[in-house]
Every structure is written in structure tokens, then in C-alpha cells.
Amino acid sequence: MAAAAAVWFSAIAAVLLAASTIAVVVVAKMTGKRNGGAAAAAAEAELPLPPVVSGVSLIIPVITRGPMAVADELYVKLGSVFTVSFLGVVKATFLVGPEVQGGFYSRPESEVHQGGTYRMTVPMFGRGVMYDVDVATRSEQIAEYFAKWGEQGTVDLKRELDLLILTIASRVLLGKEVRETMFADVVASFHELMDNSMHLISLCFPNLPIPRHRRRDTASARLKELFSRAIQLRRGSGRAEDDVLQRFLESRYRDGRAMSDNEITGMLIALVVAGQHMSSSASTWTGAFLLRDPKHLAAAVDEQRRLIGDDRVDYDALTTGMSTLHRCIKEALRMHPPAPALVRTVRRGFAVRTREGKEYRMPAGHSVVSYAAFNHRLGYVYRDPDEYDPERFGPERKEDRVAGKFSFTAFGGGRHACLGEHYAFLKMKVIWSYLLRNFELELVSPFPEVELNNIMLGPRGEVMVRYKRRKLTST
């Protein structure tokens, strides 16, 4: 029943979100004892349940007024913890207050788990599959990619960054067999997979026999076929390359069993999907914000000018020297987290203490939702939260830390933090360091709106940029 509740809630929430319609979402202060004994359990049982609002009653308001407006209204009216009930069957508890949502991210999977929430990934990746960076090589690849731009022109920045990040993935994850013999086919199949997998109907009904899902299944099968061929080429060559494919081929489970080819192909698809969308979306939003804001663009360019030195981008420069660029990317992620909401199901009940000091019981079977898109816009955490202001993360303000370690959750947190966060920032900084050093850029299309019809929200439509090649020199 718990898994079914999570699935149904995800379906309803996704439908709402698609039309700009998800009621609220979270982030909350979740505290309580996991194993406090019988006395603690009895004390928890005496706590009241959160206030309840009908989910059906929210559909029209969210459609007509927007999800943020409804979220604000419920937050003001009901406080930091409230439950949205759909016909009394599905109960999703929203916990608002990003600085204190430790329970959502820190409790183990045995207590708060994903359940059937993300079953839509099974047709994409296959069954039995999961839900020292080579900076010089990456920089060389990026330079080679942008060489085709020529001296000046106009491009769709979103499309270009999407293809570039897939090119990087082909080196880091997939190997030279893919890059040198089947890259164009992989790119086409990957885009077909993404275009037909991330729509809201796929979250609600992933196995619905519709043309979109048939195209998705065909693309997934084609990618597995291509990656299987890459595996055979690698084994036949006798080479041991420095990439993730090689790690999978050499890895063993605890019982000594090797990964099957099906598992390896599914893992490769999962890794590319996870990394490509986040990096592509965040990189595009970063560019759009910088090119709209001369002040922050100038600061990022000046930082690159100071760091030019011998014209190399090394690991130290990326990790410690590009603090301005890092903050620009992080602020884009704050305003537009690629995965705006996460849903989990409570398996073991616990108590919640809100920011206002109230305590509520979180019973098993309820869903809990973490909504970074709402959490990142709370005014008591972030000053002028609707403004693009990278300096909020600077040493003088540190707004992402003042309210607690879970104030910024674009990469999750706690036990559920994304292991690829460091790599993602490095990759995006390498890309934008190169662009800022080598091109004058101008946004010539309107500032993009959010694409609301997909599960993972990115910029909608084309992001057209006019460029002119230059060679940035140190002062």
C-alpha cells in the first residue's frame, strides 16, 4: 500500500506540475528518534497528525494561479507541515523549511524510501539497474568542439551545450568505441529516448501503450544494442581504457560475480541520462542569466582574465580559483533546480518538529515531498529570492548555510546527496571558462521560460546567442 500510495501521489503531483500544477513542496525540519524504545514510540503516537487539505480542491487553484502562489498560501495558512490528501487514499505530507529537512535526506532507505515513485526509469534503463578528473583532456575536447563555430555567428546555446556534454560523456563514461565508431547513432538514440521518456504521462503511466512509449522503448533497445557492441569491441581489442565502461567490465559483486552486459548497458544509460540533463540544463540557465546581467557577466570575465596565466585551465584553478563562476552556476541551480521535487514514502513512522516549534506524527504509508524549487525561493532563507544574485553564496553572506545545511538541495543532501556534484561543477566550469575566455556573447532571443511539460524542468525553446571570437588577455 505504501508503494502504491507513492506511485499514485507521484502521478497526481506530476500531472499538476505539468500544467504548472503541483501544490506545494517541501523542505522541512524533520527530527525525531529512530529507535527510542517503547517510551519514545508511545510519545510519538500521542502527537497529532498534520493539518489536512484536499488535493482535489487544489487542482483548479494551481492551474489558474500557479504552483508557487498556492504553495505560499498553504504555507501561510497551515504552517510548516501539512498533508495533501487525495480522496483519503493517498496522503502526502509537505514539510516546509529548507534549513531543517534532515529527516528527508538523512534517514535510511529502510525508513524513508523511493518505493515505486521512480518506476518510470525501468523502461529507460532496464531491469536490475540502479536508480582525479582528466581536466587537460576535457579542455582539449571543448576547444575542439568550439573550433567548428568559426569566428562569429549565432547558435542555439541549449542545443550546443547539450551536444557538447554528450561529447564529454562519450569520453568519460562510454569510451572510444562509442566516440569513434557510433557517436552520431548514440546521440540520435539518446535524444529519442529523452524526448519520449520525460513527459509527465511517463511518470504517471510508464507502461501505457502509446506511440511515445513505443518510441522510448525502441530508442532504449537501440542504445543497449550500441553499447553491447561497444562492450564486444572493447573485449576484443584487449585494451584497458581509462573510462567508466572499463570500470564496469572489471568490477565484481561481493560474491565474485561480474556485471552482466545487460547491467552494464543499463548503468551506462542511467549515468548518461542523470549527468547530461542536469549539466545541460544548469549550463544553459547559467549562460542565460549571465548574458542578461552585465554586472555578473563582467565579474565572471574579470575572474577569467586574472586566472589566465599561461593559458591553462588546471584542476587547482577549477576547484579553488573560479569562485565567482562557481557561484554563478550555483545560483542558476538555486533558481532552476533540474529536478524540482523528490518524493519518498515513510516506512517507519517518526516525529517532525517544525520551524515554528510544533510537533507532528509522520505515520508509515505517508509520502513526503522535498520541493527544492519552492524551498530555494523562501524569503527568510534567501534575500530577494527571485533575483539572480550569485553573491548570496559569497563569504560575506553565505545564505545557503545560515538557515541550515539543507538550504540548498539542487544535488540532494545527507544520505541521498548526489555523488556526481563535484564532477558536475567541474564540467560546467570547464565549459564556461572556455566560453568566457574565447568569445564575446550576446543573448538575442527572449530570456527563456521554464519548460513545464517535462518531469525535469529546463529552459523552454531555443536560447539563441550571437558570438564573436576573441582572445581574452590578462591585465
C-alpha positions as CSV (number, residue, x, y, z in Angstrom):
1,M,0.0,0.0,0.0
2,A,2.9,2.4,0.8
3,A,4.4,1.9,-2.6
4,A,1.1,2.3,-4.3
5,A,0.5,5.5,-2.4
6,A,3.8,6.9,-3.5
7,V,3.1,6.0,-7.1
8,W,-0.4,7.5,-7.1
9,F,0.9,10.6,-5.4
10,S,3.7,10.9,-7.9
11,A,1.2,10.6,-10.7
12,I,-1.1,13.2,-9.4
13,A,1.7,15.6,-8.4
14,A,3.2,15.2,-11.9
15,V,0.0,15.9,-13.7
16,L,-0.4,19.0,-11.5
17,L,3.2,20.1,-12.1
18,A,2.9,19.7,-15.8
19,A,0.3,22.3,-16.2
20,S,2.2,24.4,-13.7
21,T,0.3,22.5,-11.2
22,I,1.9,21.0,-8.2
23,A,0.5,22.1,-5.0
24,V,3.5,22.7,-2.8
25,V,6.6,21.2,-2.0
26,V,8.8,21.0,0.6
27,V,11.6,21.0,2.6
28,A,11.2,20.6,6.2
29,K,12.6,20.3,9.5
30,M,12.3,16.6,10.3
31,T,13.6,15.5,13.7
32,G,12.7,12.6,15.9
33,K,14.0,9.3,17.4
34,R,14.5,6.3,15.1
35,N,14.9,3.7,17.8
36,G,14.0,5.4,21.0
37,G,12.3,2.4,22.5
38,A,8.8,1.8,23.6
39,A,8.5,5.0,25.6
40,A,9.6,7.1,22.6
41,A,7.2,5.2,20.3
42,A,4.3,5.8,22.8
43,A,5.2,9.5,23.0
44,E,5.2,9.8,19.2
45,A,1.8,8.1,19.0
46,E,0.4,10.8,21.1
47,L,1.4,13.6,18.7
48,P,-1.2,15.0,16.4
49,L,-1.2,14.4,12.6
50,P,-0.5,17.4,10.4
51,P,-3.4,19.5,9.2
52,V,-5.0,18.2,6.1
53,V,-6.1,19.8,2.8
54,S,-8.0,18.2,0.0
55,G,-5.7,17.6,-3.1
56,V,-8.7,17.7,-5.4
57,S,-9.6,21.2,-4.1
58,L,-6.1,22.4,-5.2
59,I,-6.2,21.4,-8.8
60,I,-8.1,24.4,-10.2
61,P,-6.2,27.0,-8.0
62,V,-2.9,25.6,-9.1
63,I,-3.9,25.7,-12.7
64,T,-5.3,29.2,-12.6
65,R,-2.9,30.9,-10.1
66,G,0.3,28.8,-10.4
67,P,2.0,26.3,-8.0
68,M,4.1,28.9,-6.1
69,A,1.1,31.0,-5.2
70,V,-0.8,28.0,-3.9
71,A,2.3,26.8,-2.0
72,D,2.7,30.2,-0.3
73,E,-1.0,30.3,0.6
74,L,-0.9,26.8,2.2
75,Y,2.3,27.5,4.0
76,V,1.0,30.7,5.5
77,K,-2.4,29.2,6.4
78,L,-1.3,25.8,7.6
79,G,2.3,26.2,8.7
80,S,5.4,24.2,8.0
81,V,3.8,20.8,8.0
82,F,0.6,19.9,6.2
83,T,-0.8,16.9,4.4
84,V,-2.4,16.9,1.0
85,S,-5.0,14.1,0.8
86,F,-6.3,12.7,-2.4
87,L,-9.7,11.2,-1.7
88,G,-8.5,10.0,1.6
89,V,-6.4,7.2,-0.1
90,V,-3.1,8.9,-0.9
91,K,-1.6,11.2,1.8
92,A,1.4,13.3,1.0
93,T,2.9,15.4,3.8
94,F,4.7,18.6,2.8
95,L,7.3,19.9,5.2
96,V,8.3,23.4,4.5
97,G,11.5,24.9,5.9
98,P,14.6,24.0,3.9
99,E,17.1,24.6,6.7
100,V,15.7,21.7,8.7
101,Q,14.8,18.9,6.4
102,G,17.3,16.5,7.7
103,G,14.9,13.7,8.1
104,F,14.0,13.5,4.4
105,Y,17.6,13.3,3.3
106,S,19.3,11.7,6.2
107,R,17.0,8.8,7.2
108,P,18.0,5.4,5.7
109,E,16.2,3.8,2.8
110,S,14.6,1.4,5.2
111,E,12.7,4.2,6.9
112,V,12.0,6.7,4.1
113,H,12.3,5.1,0.6
114,Q,11.6,5.8,-3.0
115,G,9.3,2.8,-3.4
116,G,7.6,2.8,-6.8
117,T,7.9,6.5,-7.2
118,Y,10.6,6.3,-9.9
119,R,9.4,3.2,-11.7
120,M,9.2,5.3,-14.9
121,T,13.0,4.7,-15.2
122,V,12.7,1.0,-15.6
123,P,11.7,1.2,-19.3
124,M,14.6,3.6,-19.9
125,F,17.4,1.8,-18.1
126,G,16.2,-1.8,-18.0
127,R,15.5,-4.1,-15.1
128,G,18.1,-4.8,-12.4
129,V,19.7,-1.4,-12.8
130,M,20.1,1.4,-10.2
131,Y,18.1,4.2,-9.8
132,D,41.1,12.9,-10.3
133,V,39.3,14.4,-13.3
134,D,41.2,14.5,-16.6
135,V,41.0,18.3,-16.9
136,A,43.5,18.6,-19.8
137,T,41.6,16.1,-21.9
138,R,38.3,17.7,-21.2
139,S,39.6,21.2,-22.0
140,E,41.1,19.9,-25.3
141,Q,37.8,18.3,-26.3
142,I,35.9,21.5,-25.5
143,A,38.4,23.5,-27.6
144,E,37.9,21.1,-30.5
145,Y,34.2,21.3,-30.2
146,F,34.0,25.1,-30.3
147,A,36.5,25.2,-33.2
148,K,33.7,24.5,-35.6
149,W,31.9,27.7,-34.5
150,G,34.3,29.8,-36.6
151,E,34.9,33.5,-35.9
152,Q,31.4,34.7,-35.4
153,G,27.8,33.6,-35.8
154,T,24.5,32.8,-34.0
155,V,23.7,29.4,-32.3
156,D,21.1,27.8,-30.1
157,L,23.1,27.7,-26.8
158,K,20.9,25.0,-25.4
159,R,21.4,22.7,-28.3
160,E,25.2,23.3,-28.5
161,L,25.7,22.7,-24.8
162,D,23.6,19.6,-24.9
163,L,25.7,18.1,-27.7
164,L,28.9,19.2,-26.1
165,I,28.0,17.5,-22.8
166,L,27.2,14.3,-24.6
167,T,30.5,14.5,-26.3
168,I,32.2,14.8,-22.9
169,A,30.2,11.8,-21.6
170,S,31.3,9.7,-24.6
171,R,34.9,10.2,-23.3
172,V,34.4,9.8,-19.6
173,L,31.7,7.2,-19.5
174,L,31.2,5.4,-22.8
175,G,34.7,5.0,-24.2
176,K,36.5,5.5,-27.5
177,E,34.5,2.7,-29.2
178,V,31.3,4.8,-28.9
179,R,33.1,8.0,-29.7
180,E,34.9,6.8,-32.8
181,T,32.5,4.4,-34.4
182,M,28.9,5.1,-33.3
183,F,28.7,8.5,-31.7
184,A,26.1,10.0,-34.1
185,D,23.8,7.0,-33.7
186,V,24.2,7.1,-29.9
187,V,23.3,10.9,-29.9
188,A,20.2,10.4,-32.1
189,S,19.0,7.4,-30.0
190,F,19.7,9.2,-26.7
191,H,17.7,12.3,-27.8
192,E,14.8,10.0,-28.9
193,L,14.9,8.3,-25.5
194,M,14.9,11.6,-23.6
195,D,12.2,13.2,-25.8
196,N,9.8,10.3,-25.2
197,S,10.6,9.5,-21.5
198,M,10.5,12.7,-19.6
199,H,6.9,13.7,-20.3
200,L,4.6,13.8,-17.3
201,I,2.4,11.0,-18.7
202,S,5.5,8.7,-18.5
203,L,5.8,9.3,-14.7
204,C,2.1,8.7,-14.2
205,F,1.7,5.7,-16.5
206,P,5.1,4.4,-17.7
207,N,3.8,1.3,-19.3
208,L,0.9,2.9,-21.2
209,P,0.8,1.5,-24.8
210,I,1.1,4.8,-26.6
211,P,3.3,5.9,-29.6
212,R,5.5,8.0,-27.2
213,H,6.4,5.0,-25.2
214,R,6.9,2.8,-28.2
215,R,9.5,5.3,-29.5
216,R,11.0,5.3,-26.0
217,D,11.3,1.5,-25.9
218,T,12.8,1.4,-29.4
219,A,15.4,4.0,-28.5
220,S,16.3,2.3,-25.3
221,A,16.7,-1.0,-27.1
222,R,18.8,0.7,-29.8
223,L,21.1,2.2,-27.1
224,K,21.6,-1.1,-25.4
225,E,22.4,-2.7,-28.8
226,L,25.0,0.0,-29.5
227,F,26.5,-0.2,-26.0
228,S,26.6,-4.0,-26.3
229,R,28.6,-3.7,-29.5
230,A,31.0,-1.3,-27.7
231,I,31.5,-3.9,-25.0
232,Q,32.3,-6.5,-27.5
233,L,34.7,-4.2,-29.3
234,R,36.5,-3.4,-26.0
235,R,36.8,-7.0,-25.0
236,G,38.0,-7.9,-28.5
237,S,40.7,-5.2,-28.5
238,G,42.4,-6.4,-25.4
239,R,42.9,-2.8,-24.3
240,A,42.2,-1.4,-20.8
241,E,40.9,2.2,-21.2
242,D,40.5,4.9,-18.5
243,D,36.8,5.3,-18.5
244,V,33.7,4.1,-16.7
245,L,32.9,1.4,-19.2
246,Q,36.3,-0.2,-18.3
247,R,35.4,0.0,-14.5
248,F,32.2,-1.8,-15.1
249,L,33.9,-4.5,-17.1
250,E,36.4,-5.1,-14.3
251,S,34.0,-4.7,-11.4
252,R,32.8,-7.6,-9.3
253,Y,30.0,-8.1,-6.8
254,R,30.8,-9.2,-3.3
255,D,30.0,-12.8,-4.3
256,G,32.6,-12.6,-7.1
257,R,30.0,-12.3,-9.9
258,A,30.8,-10.0,-12.8
259,M,28.3,-7.5,-14.0
260,S,26.2,-8.8,-16.9
261,D,26.2,-7.0,-20.2
262,N,22.6,-6.0,-19.6
263,E,23.5,-4.5,-16.3
264,I,26.4,-2.6,-17.8
265,T,24.4,-1.2,-20.7
266,G,21.6,-0.1,-18.3
267,M,24.1,1.5,-16.0
268,L,25.6,3.5,-18.8
269,I,22.3,4.7,-20.0
270,A,21.4,5.7,-16.4
271,L,24.6,7.6,-15.9
272,V,24.3,9.5,-19.2
273,V,20.7,10.4,-18.5
274,A,21.4,11.6,-15.0
275,G,24.5,13.7,-15.8
276,Q,23.6,15.0,-19.2
277,H,20.2,16.6,-18.3
278,M,21.4,18.3,-15.1
279,S,24.6,19.7,-16.7
280,S,22.9,20.8,-19.9
281,S,20.1,22.5,-18.1
282,A,22.2,24.2,-15.5
283,S,24.8,25.3,-18.1
284,T,22.1,26.8,-20.3
285,W,20.5,28.6,-17.4
286,T,23.9,29.9,-16.3
287,G,24.5,31.4,-19.7
288,A,21.1,32.9,-20.0
289,F,21.4,34.6,-16.6
290,L,24.9,35.9,-17.2
291,L,24.1,37.2,-20.6
292,R,21.1,39.1,-19.2
293,D,23.1,40.6,-16.3
294,P,26.1,42.7,-17.4
295,K,27.3,43.1,-13.8
296,H,27.7,39.4,-13.1
297,L,29.0,38.7,-16.6
298,A,31.7,41.3,-16.2
299,A,32.7,39.8,-12.8
300,A,32.9,36.3,-14.3
301,V,35.0,37.5,-17.3
302,D,37.3,39.5,-15.0
303,E,37.9,36.4,-12.9
304,Q,39.0,34.5,-16.0
305,R,41.3,37.4,-17.0
306,R,43.0,37.2,-13.6
307,L,43.4,33.4,-13.9
308,I,44.7,33.2,-17.5
309,G,48.4,32.9,-16.6
310,D,50.0,30.5,-19.0
311,D,46.6,29.9,-20.7
312,R,46.0,26.6,-19.0
313,V,42.9,25.6,-17.1
314,D,44.1,23.2,-14.4
315,Y,42.5,21.4,-11.5
316,D,43.5,23.9,-8.9
317,A,42.1,26.8,-10.9
318,L,38.8,25.0,-11.3
319,T,38.4,23.9,-7.7
320,T,39.7,26.9,-5.8
321,G,40.3,29.8,-8.3
322,M,36.9,30.1,-10.0
323,S,34.8,31.1,-7.0
324,T,32.9,33.7,-9.0
325,L,32.0,31.3,-11.8
326,H,31.1,28.6,-9.2
327,R,28.7,31.0,-7.5
328,C,27.1,32.0,-10.9
329,I,26.4,28.3,-11.7
330,K,25.2,27.6,-8.2
331,E,22.8,30.5,-8.3
332,A,21.3,29.2,-11.6
333,L,20.8,25.8,-9.9
334,R,19.1,27.5,-6.9
335,M,16.6,29.3,-9.2
336,H,16.1,26.4,-11.5
337,P,17.0,23.0,-9.9
338,P,16.8,20.4,-12.7
339,A,14.8,18.0,-10.5
340,P,12.3,20.4,-8.7
341,A,10.7,17.8,-6.5
342,L,11.6,14.5,-4.8
343,V,9.1,12.1,-3.3
344,R,9.6,9.3,-0.8
345,T,7.4,7.0,1.2
346,V,7.5,6.6,5.0
347,R,8.1,3.0,6.1
348,R,8.8,3.7,9.8
349,G,6.9,6.5,11.4
350,F,8.7,9.3,13.1
351,A,8.1,12.7,14.7
352,V,8.6,16.1,13.0
353,R,9.4,19.3,14.8
354,T,8.6,22.3,12.6
355,R,10.4,25.6,12.4
356,E,7.6,27.1,14.5
357,G,8.2,24.6,17.2
358,K,5.1,22.4,16.6
359,E,5.4,18.6,16.5
360,Y,3.6,16.2,14.3
361,R,3.4,12.5,13.8
362,M,4.6,11.1,10.4
363,P,2.9,7.7,10.1
364,A,4.1,4.9,7.9
365,G,2.4,5.0,4.5
366,H,2.5,8.7,4.1
367,S,4.5,10.2,1.3
368,V,7.0,13.0,2.0
369,V,8.0,15.5,-0.6
370,S,11.1,17.7,-1.0
371,Y,10.5,20.6,-3.4
372,A,13.8,22.3,-4.0
373,A,12.1,24.7,-6.4
374,F,9.9,26.1,-3.6
375,N,12.5,25.7,-0.8
376,H,15.1,27.7,-2.8
377,R,12.7,30.7,-3.0
378,L,11.8,31.1,0.7
379,G,12.4,34.7,1.7
380,Y,13.6,34.0,5.2
381,V,16.4,31.9,3.8
382,Y,17.4,33.8,0.6
383,R,17.2,37.6,0.4
384,D,15.3,38.7,-2.7
385,P,14.9,35.1,-3.7
386,D,13.5,35.8,-7.2
387,E,16.6,37.8,-8.1
388,Y,19.7,36.2,-9.7
389,D,22.4,37.2,-7.2
390,P,25.4,34.8,-7.1
391,E,27.0,36.9,-4.3
392,R,24.4,35.4,-1.9
393,F,26.8,32.4,-1.7
394,G,29.9,34.6,-1.1
395,P,31.9,34.6,2.1
396,E,30.2,37.7,3.5
397,R,26.6,36.3,3.2
398,K,26.6,32.5,2.9
399,E,22.9,32.4,2.7
400,D,22.9,28.7,1.8
401,R,24.4,27.9,5.2
402,V,22.8,30.4,7.6
403,A,19.5,28.5,7.8
404,G,21.0,25.0,7.9
405,K,22.9,22.6,5.8
406,F,19.8,21.6,3.7
407,S,19.1,25.2,2.5
408,F,20.5,24.3,-1.0
409,T,19.3,20.9,-2.3
410,A,19.8,21.0,-6.0
411,F,22.1,18.0,-5.5
412,G,20.1,16.4,-2.7
413,G,21.7,16.0,0.7
414,G,22.6,13.8,3.5
415,R,22.5,10.1,2.7
416,H,20.9,10.9,-0.6
417,A,23.4,13.5,-1.8
418,C,24.3,13.2,-5.5
419,L,27.8,11.7,-5.8
420,G,28.3,13.5,-9.1
421,E,28.1,17.0,-7.7
422,H,31.8,17.7,-7.7
423,Y,32.2,16.4,-11.2
424,A,29.2,18.3,-12.5
425,F,30.6,21.6,-11.2
426,L,34.0,20.9,-12.7
427,K,32.5,20.1,-16.1
428,M,30.3,23.2,-16.2
429,K,33.2,25.4,-15.1
430,V,35.5,24.0,-17.8
431,I,32.8,24.8,-20.4
432,W,32.1,28.3,-19.2
433,S,35.7,29.1,-18.5
434,Y,36.4,28.4,-22.2
435,L,33.4,30.3,-23.5
436,L,34.2,33.4,-21.4
437,R,37.8,33.4,-22.4
438,N,37.3,32.9,-26.1
439,F,34.0,34.5,-27.1
440,E,32.0,37.7,-26.7
441,L,28.5,36.5,-26.2
442,E,25.1,38.2,-26.5
443,L,21.6,36.8,-25.8
444,V,19.5,37.6,-28.9
445,S,16.3,35.6,-28.1
446,P,14.0,36.4,-25.2
447,F,15.0,35.1,-21.8
448,P,13.8,31.5,-21.7
449,E,10.8,30.4,-19.7
450,V,10.6,27.1,-17.8
451,E,9.6,24.0,-19.7
452,L,6.7,22.7,-17.6
453,N,5.7,19.7,-19.7
454,N,8.7,17.6,-18.6
455,I,9.4,15.9,-15.4
456,M,12.8,17.6,-15.2
457,L,12.4,21.3,-15.8
458,G,14.7,23.1,-18.2
459,P,14.7,26.2,-20.3
460,R,11.9,26.1,-22.9
461,G,12.6,26.6,-26.6
462,E,15.7,28.0,-28.2
463,V,18.2,30.1,-26.4
464,M,19.8,32.0,-29.2
465,V,23.2,33.5,-28.7
466,R,25.3,35.7,-31.0
467,Y,29.1,35.2,-30.6
468,K,32.3,36.7,-31.8
469,R,35.6,35.0,-31.2
470,R,38.2,36.8,-29.1
471,K,41.3,36.1,-27.1
472,L,41.0,37.3,-23.6
473,T,44.2,38.8,-22.3
474,S,45.4,39.3,-18.7
475,T,45.5,42.9,-17.3
